[in-house]
């Protein structure tokens, strides 16, 4: 999830997994997989940086999880 500002200045939190592409027309337009388009105040570079930051934090959280261990039933579970 990333925060972006719409053209009217209001801030929204956007599921970055829904983004298909971001373009500069010269305004920044985010096209979503559901067909919607959002015009935002951030630059294309800002949007990309926020996506990378979010995914980096997500990856960090996943690396902090305990390793997956195999049980005698063959099911994976997290070691506690």
N, CA, C and O atoms as a GROMACS GRO file, in nm:
protein
  320
    1UNK      N    1   0.085  -0.117   0.000
    1UNK     CA    2   0.000   0.000   0.000
    1UNK      C    3   0.090   0.123   0.000
    1UNK      O    4   0.186   0.132   0.076
    2UNK      N    5   0.055   0.218  -0.086
    2UNK     CA    6   0.131   0.343  -0.093
    2UNK      C    7   0.036   0.461  -0.081
    2UNK      O    8  -0.081   0.452  -0.121
    3UNK      N    9   0.086   0.571  -0.026
    3UNK     CA   10   0.008   0.693  -0.016
    3UNK      C   11   0.037   0.780  -0.137
    3UNK      O   12   0.153   0.800  -0.174
    4UNK      N   13  -0.068   0.831  -0.198
    4UNK     CA   14  -0.056   0.927  -0.308
    4UNK      C   15  -0.161   1.036  -0.288
    4UNK      O   16  -0.261   1.018  -0.219
    5UNK      N   17  -0.135   1.151  -0.351
    5UNK     CA   18  -0.227   1.263  -0.343
    5UNK      C   19  -0.296   1.282  -0.477
    5UNK      O   20  -0.231   1.294  -0.581
    6UNK      N   21  -0.428   1.284  -0.473
    6UNK     CA   22  -0.506   1.311  -0.594
    6UNK      C   23  -0.489   1.457  -0.632
    6UNK      O   24  -0.437   1.537  -0.554
    7UNK      N   25  -0.532   1.493  -0.750
    7UNK     CA   26  -0.515   1.629  -0.801
    7UNK      C   27  -0.583   1.734  -0.713
    7UNK      O   28  -0.542   1.850  -0.712
    8UNK      N   29  -0.688   1.695  -0.639
    8UNK     CA   30  -0.757   1.791  -0.551
    8UNK      C   31  -0.687   1.803  -0.416
    8UNK      O   32  -0.734   1.875  -0.328
    9UNK      N   33  -0.573   1.733  -0.400
    9UNK     CA   34  -0.495   1.742  -0.276
    9UNK      C   35  -0.530   1.637  -0.173
    9UNK      O   36  -0.456   1.622  -0.075
   10UNK      N   37  -0.639   1.565  -0.190
   10UNK     CA   38  -0.673   1.463  -0.092
   10UNK      C   39  -0.578   1.344  -0.105
   10UNK      O   40  -0.534   1.308  -0.214
   11UNK      N   41  -0.549   1.284   0.009
   11UNK     CA   42  -0.455   1.173   0.012
   11UNK      C   43  -0.531   1.041   0.019
   11UNK      O   44  -0.629   1.028   0.093
   12UNK      N   45  -0.485   0.943  -0.059
   12UNK     CA   46  -0.544   0.810  -0.054
   12UNK      C   47  -0.432   0.708  -0.035
   12UNK      O   48  -0.315   0.736  -0.060
   13UNK      N   49  -0.470   0.590   0.010
   13UNK     CA   50  -0.377   0.478   0.021
   13UNK      C   51  -0.418   0.379  -0.088
   13UNK      O   52  -0.532   0.334  -0.093
   14UNK      N   53  -0.322   0.346  -0.175
   14UNK     CA   54  -0.348   0.267  -0.294
   14UNK      C   55  -0.279   0.132  -0.284
   14UNK      O   56  -0.162   0.123  -0.246
   15UNK      N   57  -0.351   0.027  -0.318
   15UNK     CA   58  -0.292  -0.107  -0.325
   15UNK      C   59  -0.202  -0.111  -0.447
   15UNK      O   60  -0.251  -0.113  -0.561
   16UNK      N   61  -0.071  -0.112  -0.425
   16UNK     CA   62   0.023  -0.105  -0.537
   16UNK      C   63   0.020  -0.230  -0.624
   16UNK      O   64   0.069  -0.226  -0.737
   17UNK      N   65  -0.036  -0.340  -0.575
   17UNK     CA   66  -0.048  -0.460  -0.657
   17UNK      C   67  -0.147  -0.441  -0.772
   17UNK      O   68  -0.145  -0.518  -0.868
   18UNK      N   69  -0.233  -0.340  -0.762
   18UNK     CA   70  -0.332  -0.314  -0.867
   18UNK      C   71  -0.277  -0.228  -0.980
   18UNK      O   72  -0.344  -0.211  -1.083
   19UNK      N   73  -0.156  -0.174  -0.963
   19UNK     CA   74  -0.101  -0.083  -1.064
   19UNK      C   75  -0.049  -0.162  -1.183
   19UNK      O   76   0.034  -0.252  -1.168
   20UNK      N   77  -0.099  -0.127  -1.302
   20UNK     CA   78  -0.049  -0.186  -1.427
   20UNK      C   79   0.066  -0.104  -1.481
   20UNK      O   80   0.171  -0.157  -1.518
   21UNK      N   81   0.046   0.028  -1.487
   21UNK     CA   82   0.156   0.115  -1.530
   21UNK      C   83   0.130   0.257  -1.483
   21UNK      O   84   0.018   0.294  -1.447
   22UNK      N   85   0.238   0.337  -1.484
   22UNK     CA   86   0.234   0.477  -1.444
   22UNK      C   87   0.293   0.557  -1.559
   22UNK      O   88   0.398   0.522  -1.612
   23UNK      N   89   0.225   0.664  -1.598
   23UNK     CA   90   0.274   0.744  -1.709
   23UNK      C   91   0.266   0.892  -1.677
   23UNK      O   92   0.189   0.935  -1.592
   24UNK      N   93   0.347   0.969  -1.749
   24UNK     CA   94   0.348   1.114  -1.736
   24UNK      C   95   0.289   1.171  -1.863
   24UNK      O   96   0.341   1.147  -1.972
   25UNK      N   97   0.180   1.250  -1.851
   25UNK     CA   98   0.106   1.294  -1.971
   25UNK      C   99   0.090   1.445  -1.989
   25UNK      O  100   0.006   1.473  -2.075
   26UNK      N  101   0.146   1.544  -1.931
   26UNK     CA  102   0.255   1.549  -1.835
   26UNK      C  103   0.212   1.522  -1.691
   26UNK      O  104   0.298   1.499  -1.606
   27UNK      N  105   0.081   1.524  -1.662
   27UNK     CA  106   0.039   1.485  -1.526
   27UNK      C  107   0.065   1.336  -1.508
   27UNK      O  108   0.068   1.260  -1.605
   28UNK      N  109   0.084   1.295  -1.384
   28UNK     CA  110   0.109   1.154  -1.356
   28UNK      C  111  -0.024   1.080  -1.349
   28UNK      O  112  -0.112   1.115  -1.271
   29UNK      N  113  -0.036   0.977  -1.431
   29UNK     CA  114  -0.158   0.896  -1.437
   29UNK      C  115  -0.122   0.753  -1.401
   29UNK      O  116  -0.032   0.694  -1.461
   30UNK      N  117  -0.192   0.698  -1.303
   30UNK     CA  118  -0.173   0.560  -1.261
   30UNK      C  119  -0.288   0.479  -1.318
   30UNK      O  120  -0.405   0.508  -1.289
   31UNK      N  121  -0.257   0.379  -1.398
   31UNK     CA  122  -0.360   0.290  -1.455
   31UNK      C  123  -0.364   0.163  -1.373
   31UNK      O  124  -0.262   0.099  -1.349
   32UNK      N  125  -0.485   0.127  -1.331
   32UNK     CA  126  -0.503   0.010  -1.245
   32UNK      C  127  -0.554  -0.109  -1.325
   32UNK      O  128  -0.609  -0.093  -1.434
   33UNK      N  129  -0.536  -0.227  -1.271
   33UNK     CA  130  -0.576  -0.350  -1.340
   33UNK      C  131  -0.728  -0.361  -1.355
   33UNK      O  132  -0.775  -0.439  -1.438
   34UNK      N  133  -0.805  -0.284  -1.277
   34UNK     CA  134  -0.951  -0.287  -1.289
   34UNK      C  135  -1.003  -0.187  -1.392
   34UNK      O  136  -1.124  -0.168  -1.405
   35UNK      N  137  -0.910  -0.121  -1.466
   35UNK     CA  138  -0.948  -0.027  -1.569
   35UNK      C  139  -0.957   0.118  -1.522
   35UNK      O  140  -0.967   0.208  -1.605
   36UNK      N  141  -0.952   0.142  -1.392
   36UNK     CA  142  -0.959   0.278  -1.340
   36UNK      C  143  -0.826   0.347  -1.361
   36UNK      O  144  -0.720   0.283  -1.367
   37UNK      N  145  -0.832   0.479  -1.372
   37UNK     CA  146  -0.713   0.561  -1.384
   37UNK      C  147  -0.718   0.668  -1.276
   37UNK      O  148  -0.824   0.726  -1.250
   38UNK      N  149  -0.604   0.695  -1.215
   38UNK     CA  150  -0.594   0.798  -1.112
   38UNK      C  151  -0.490   0.901  -1.156
   38UNK      O  152  -0.379   0.864  -1.194
   39UNK      N  153  -0.525   1.028  -1.149
   39UNK     CA  154  -0.429   1.134  -1.176
   39UNK      C  155  -0.381   1.183  -1.039
   39UNK      O  156  -0.462   1.220  -0.954
   40UNK      N  157  -0.249   1.182  -1.020
   40UNK     CA  158  -0.193   1.215  -0.889
   40UNK      C  159  -0.091   1.328  -0.901
   40UNK      O  160  -0.041   1.358  -1.009
   41UNK      N  161  -0.061   1.390  -0.787
   41UNK     CA  162   0.035   1.501  -0.783
   41UNK      C  163   0.179   1.454  -0.786
   41UNK      O  164   0.267   1.528  -0.828
   42UNK      N  165   0.206   1.331  -0.741
   42UNK     CA  166   0.343   1.280  -0.738
   42UNK      C  167   0.396   1.258  -0.880
   42UNK      O  168   0.318   1.240  -0.974
   43UNK      N  169   0.527   1.260  -0.895
   43UNK     CA  170   0.589   1.229  -1.023
   43UNK      C  171   0.592   1.077  -1.042
   43UNK      O  172   0.570   1.002  -0.947
   44UNK      N  173   0.618   1.034  -1.163
   44UNK     CA  174   0.632   0.890  -1.190
   44UNK      C  175   0.742   0.832  -1.100
   44UNK      O  176   0.724   0.726  -1.041
   45UNK      N  177   0.855   0.903  -1.091
   45UNK     CA  178   0.967   0.856  -1.008
   45UNK      C  179   0.926   0.842  -0.862
   45UNK      O  180   0.967   0.747  -0.795
   46UNK      N  181   0.845   0.937  -0.811
   46UNK     CA  182   0.798   0.929  -0.672
   46UNK      C  183   0.711   0.805  -0.650
   46UNK      O  184   0.726   0.735  -0.550
   47UNK      N  185   0.621   0.778  -0.744
   47UNK     CA  186   0.532   0.662  -0.732
   47UNK      C  187   0.614   0.533  -0.733
   47UNK      O  188   0.592   0.444  -0.651
   48UNK      N  189   0.709   0.524  -0.825
   48UNK     CA  190   0.793   0.404  -0.833
   48UNK      C  191   0.873   0.387  -0.705
   48UNK      O  192   0.885   0.276  -0.653
   49UNK      N  193   0.929   0.496  -0.653
   49UNK     CA  194   1.007   0.489  -0.528
   49UNK      C  195   0.920   0.441  -0.412
   49UNK      O  196   0.965   0.360  -0.331
   50UNK      N  197   0.798   0.489  -0.404
   50UNK     CA  198   0.708   0.446  -0.296
   50UNK      C  199   0.674   0.298  -0.307
   50UNK      O  200   0.664   0.228  -0.206
   51UNK      N  201   0.655   0.250  -0.429
   51UNK     CA  202   0.628   0.108  -0.450
   51UNK      C  203   0.747   0.025  -0.405
   51UNK      O  204   0.732  -0.074  -0.333
   52UNK      N  205   0.867   0.066  -0.447
   52UNK     CA  206   0.988  -0.008  -0.409
   52UNK      C  207   1.011  -0.005  -0.259
   52UNK      O  208   1.050  -0.106  -0.200
   53UNK      N  209   0.988   0.110  -0.195
   53UNK     CA  210   1.001   0.121  -0.049
   53UNK      C  211   0.903   0.027   0.021
   53UNK      O  212   0.940  -0.044   0.114
   54UNK      N  213   0.777   0.027  -0.026
   54UNK     CA  214   0.676  -0.059   0.035
   54UNK      C  215   0.714  -0.206   0.022
   54UNK      O  216   0.707  -0.281   0.119
   55UNK      N  217   0.753  -0.246  -0.098
   55UNK     CA  218   0.788  -0.387  -0.120
   55UNK      C  219   0.914  -0.426  -0.044
   55UNK      O  220   0.927  -0.540   0.000
   56UNK      N  221   1.006  -0.332  -0.028
   56UNK     CA  222   1.125  -0.358   0.052
   56UNK      C  223   1.090  -0.379   0.199
   56UNK      O  224   1.144  -0.469   0.263
   57UNK      N  225   0.999  -0.296   0.251
   57UNK     CA  226   0.955  -0.314   0.391
   57UNK      C  227   0.881  -0.446   0.407
   57UNK      O  228   0.896  -0.514   0.508
   58UNK      N  229   0.801  -0.481   0.307
   58UNK     CA  230   0.728  -0.608   0.311
   58UNK      C  231   0.824  -0.725   0.312
   58UNK      O  232   0.807  -0.820   0.388
   59UNK      N  233   0.927  -0.719   0.227
   59UNK     CA  234   1.029  -0.823   0.223
   59UNK      C  235   1.104  -0.833   0.354
   59UNK      O  236   1.138  -0.943   0.397
   60UNK      N  237   1.132  -0.720   0.417
   60UNK     CA  238   1.202  -0.718   0.546
   60UNK      C  239   1.118  -0.789   0.650
   60UNK      O  240   1.169  -0.868   0.729
   61UNK      N  241   0.988  -0.760   0.651
   61UNK     CA  242   0.900  -0.825   0.749
   61UNK      C  243   0.897  -0.976   0.728
   61UNK      O  244   0.896  -1.052   0.825
   62UNK      N  245   0.896  -1.019   0.602
   62UNK     CA  246   0.894  -1.162   0.574
   62UNK      C  247   1.024  -1.228   0.618
   62UNK      O  248   1.023  -1.342   0.665
   63UNK      N  249   1.135  -1.158   0.602
   63UNK     CA  250   1.264  -1.217   0.642
   63UNK      C  251   1.276  -1.225   0.793
   63UNK      O  252   1.359  -1.301   0.844
   64UNK      N  253   1.195  -1.149   0.868
   64UNK     CA  254   1.197  -1.154   1.014
   64UNK      C  255   1.115  -1.270   1.070
   64UNK      O  256   1.123  -1.300   1.189
   65UNK      N  257   1.037  -1.337   0.984
   65UNK     CA  258   0.956  -1.451   1.030
   65UNK      C  259   1.047  -1.570   1.060
   65UNK      O  260   1.152  -1.585   0.999
   66UNK      N  261   1.006  -1.653   1.153
   66UNK     CA  262   1.086  -1.774   1.179
   66UNK      C  263   1.082  -1.866   1.057
   66UNK      O  264   0.989  -1.859   0.977
   67UNK      N  265   1.182  -1.951   1.041
   67UNK     CA  266   1.185  -2.039   0.924
   67UNK      C  267   1.070  -2.139   0.926
   67UNK      O  268   1.018  -2.174   1.032
   68UNK      N  269   1.030  -2.185   0.808
   68UNK     CA  270   0.927  -2.287   0.796
   68UNK      C  271   0.991  -2.422   0.825
   68UNK      O  272   1.098  -2.453   0.774
   69UNK      N  273   0.924  -2.500   0.907
   69UNK     CA  274   0.975  -2.633   0.941
   69UNK      C  275   0.873  -2.738   0.902
   69UNK      O  276   0.753  -2.715   0.909
   70UNK      N  277   0.922  -2.852   0.862
   70UNK     CA  278   0.836  -2.963   0.822
   70UNK      C  279   0.799  -3.041   0.948
   70UNK      O  280   0.885  -3.073   1.030
   71UNK      N  281   0.669  -3.071   0.963
   71UNK     CA  282   0.625  -3.152   1.078
   71UNK      C  283   0.621  -3.298   1.036
   71UNK      O  284   0.636  -3.331   0.919
   72UNK      N  285   0.600  -3.385   1.132
   72UNK     CA  286   0.596  -3.527   1.100
   72UNK      C  287   0.475  -3.564   1.014
   72UNK      O  288   0.474  -3.669   0.951
   73UNK      N  289   0.371  -3.476   1.012
   73UNK     CA  290   0.254  -3.501   0.926
   73UNK      C  291   0.280  -3.452   0.784
   73UNK      O  292   0.197  -3.474   0.695
   74UNK      N  293   0.392  -3.385   0.761
   74UNK     CA  294   0.424  -3.337   0.628
   74UNK      C  295   0.370  -3.198   0.599
   74UNK      O  296   0.381  -3.151   0.486
   75UNK      N  297   0.311  -3.132   0.697
   75UNK     CA  298   0.257  -2.999   0.678
   75UNK      C  299   0.361  -2.895   0.718
   75UNK      O  300   0.439  -2.916   0.810
   76UNK      N  301   0.362  -2.783   0.647
   76UNK     CA  302   0.452  -2.675   0.683
   76UNK      C  303   0.389  -2.590   0.794
   76UNK      O  304   0.270  -2.560   0.789
   77UNK      N  305   0.468  -2.554   0.893
   77UNK     CA  306   0.424  -2.458   0.992
   77UNK      C  307   0.541  -2.372   1.033
   77UNK      O  308   0.657  -2.410   1.017
   78UNK      N  309   0.510  -2.257   1.086
   78UNK     CA  310   0.614  -2.167   1.134
   78UNK      C  311   0.659  -2.212   1.273
   78UNK      O  312   0.578  -2.246   1.358
   79UNK      N  313   0.790  -2.213   1.293
   79UNK     CA  314   0.843  -2.244   1.425
   79UNK      C  315   0.810  -2.131   1.519
   79UNK      O  316   0.826  -2.014   1.485
   80UNK      N  317   0.765  -2.165   1.637
   80UNK     CA  318   0.730  -2.060   1.736
   80UNK      C  319   0.825  -2.069   1.853
   80UNK      O  320   0.814  -1.992   1.947
   0.00000   0.00000   0.00000
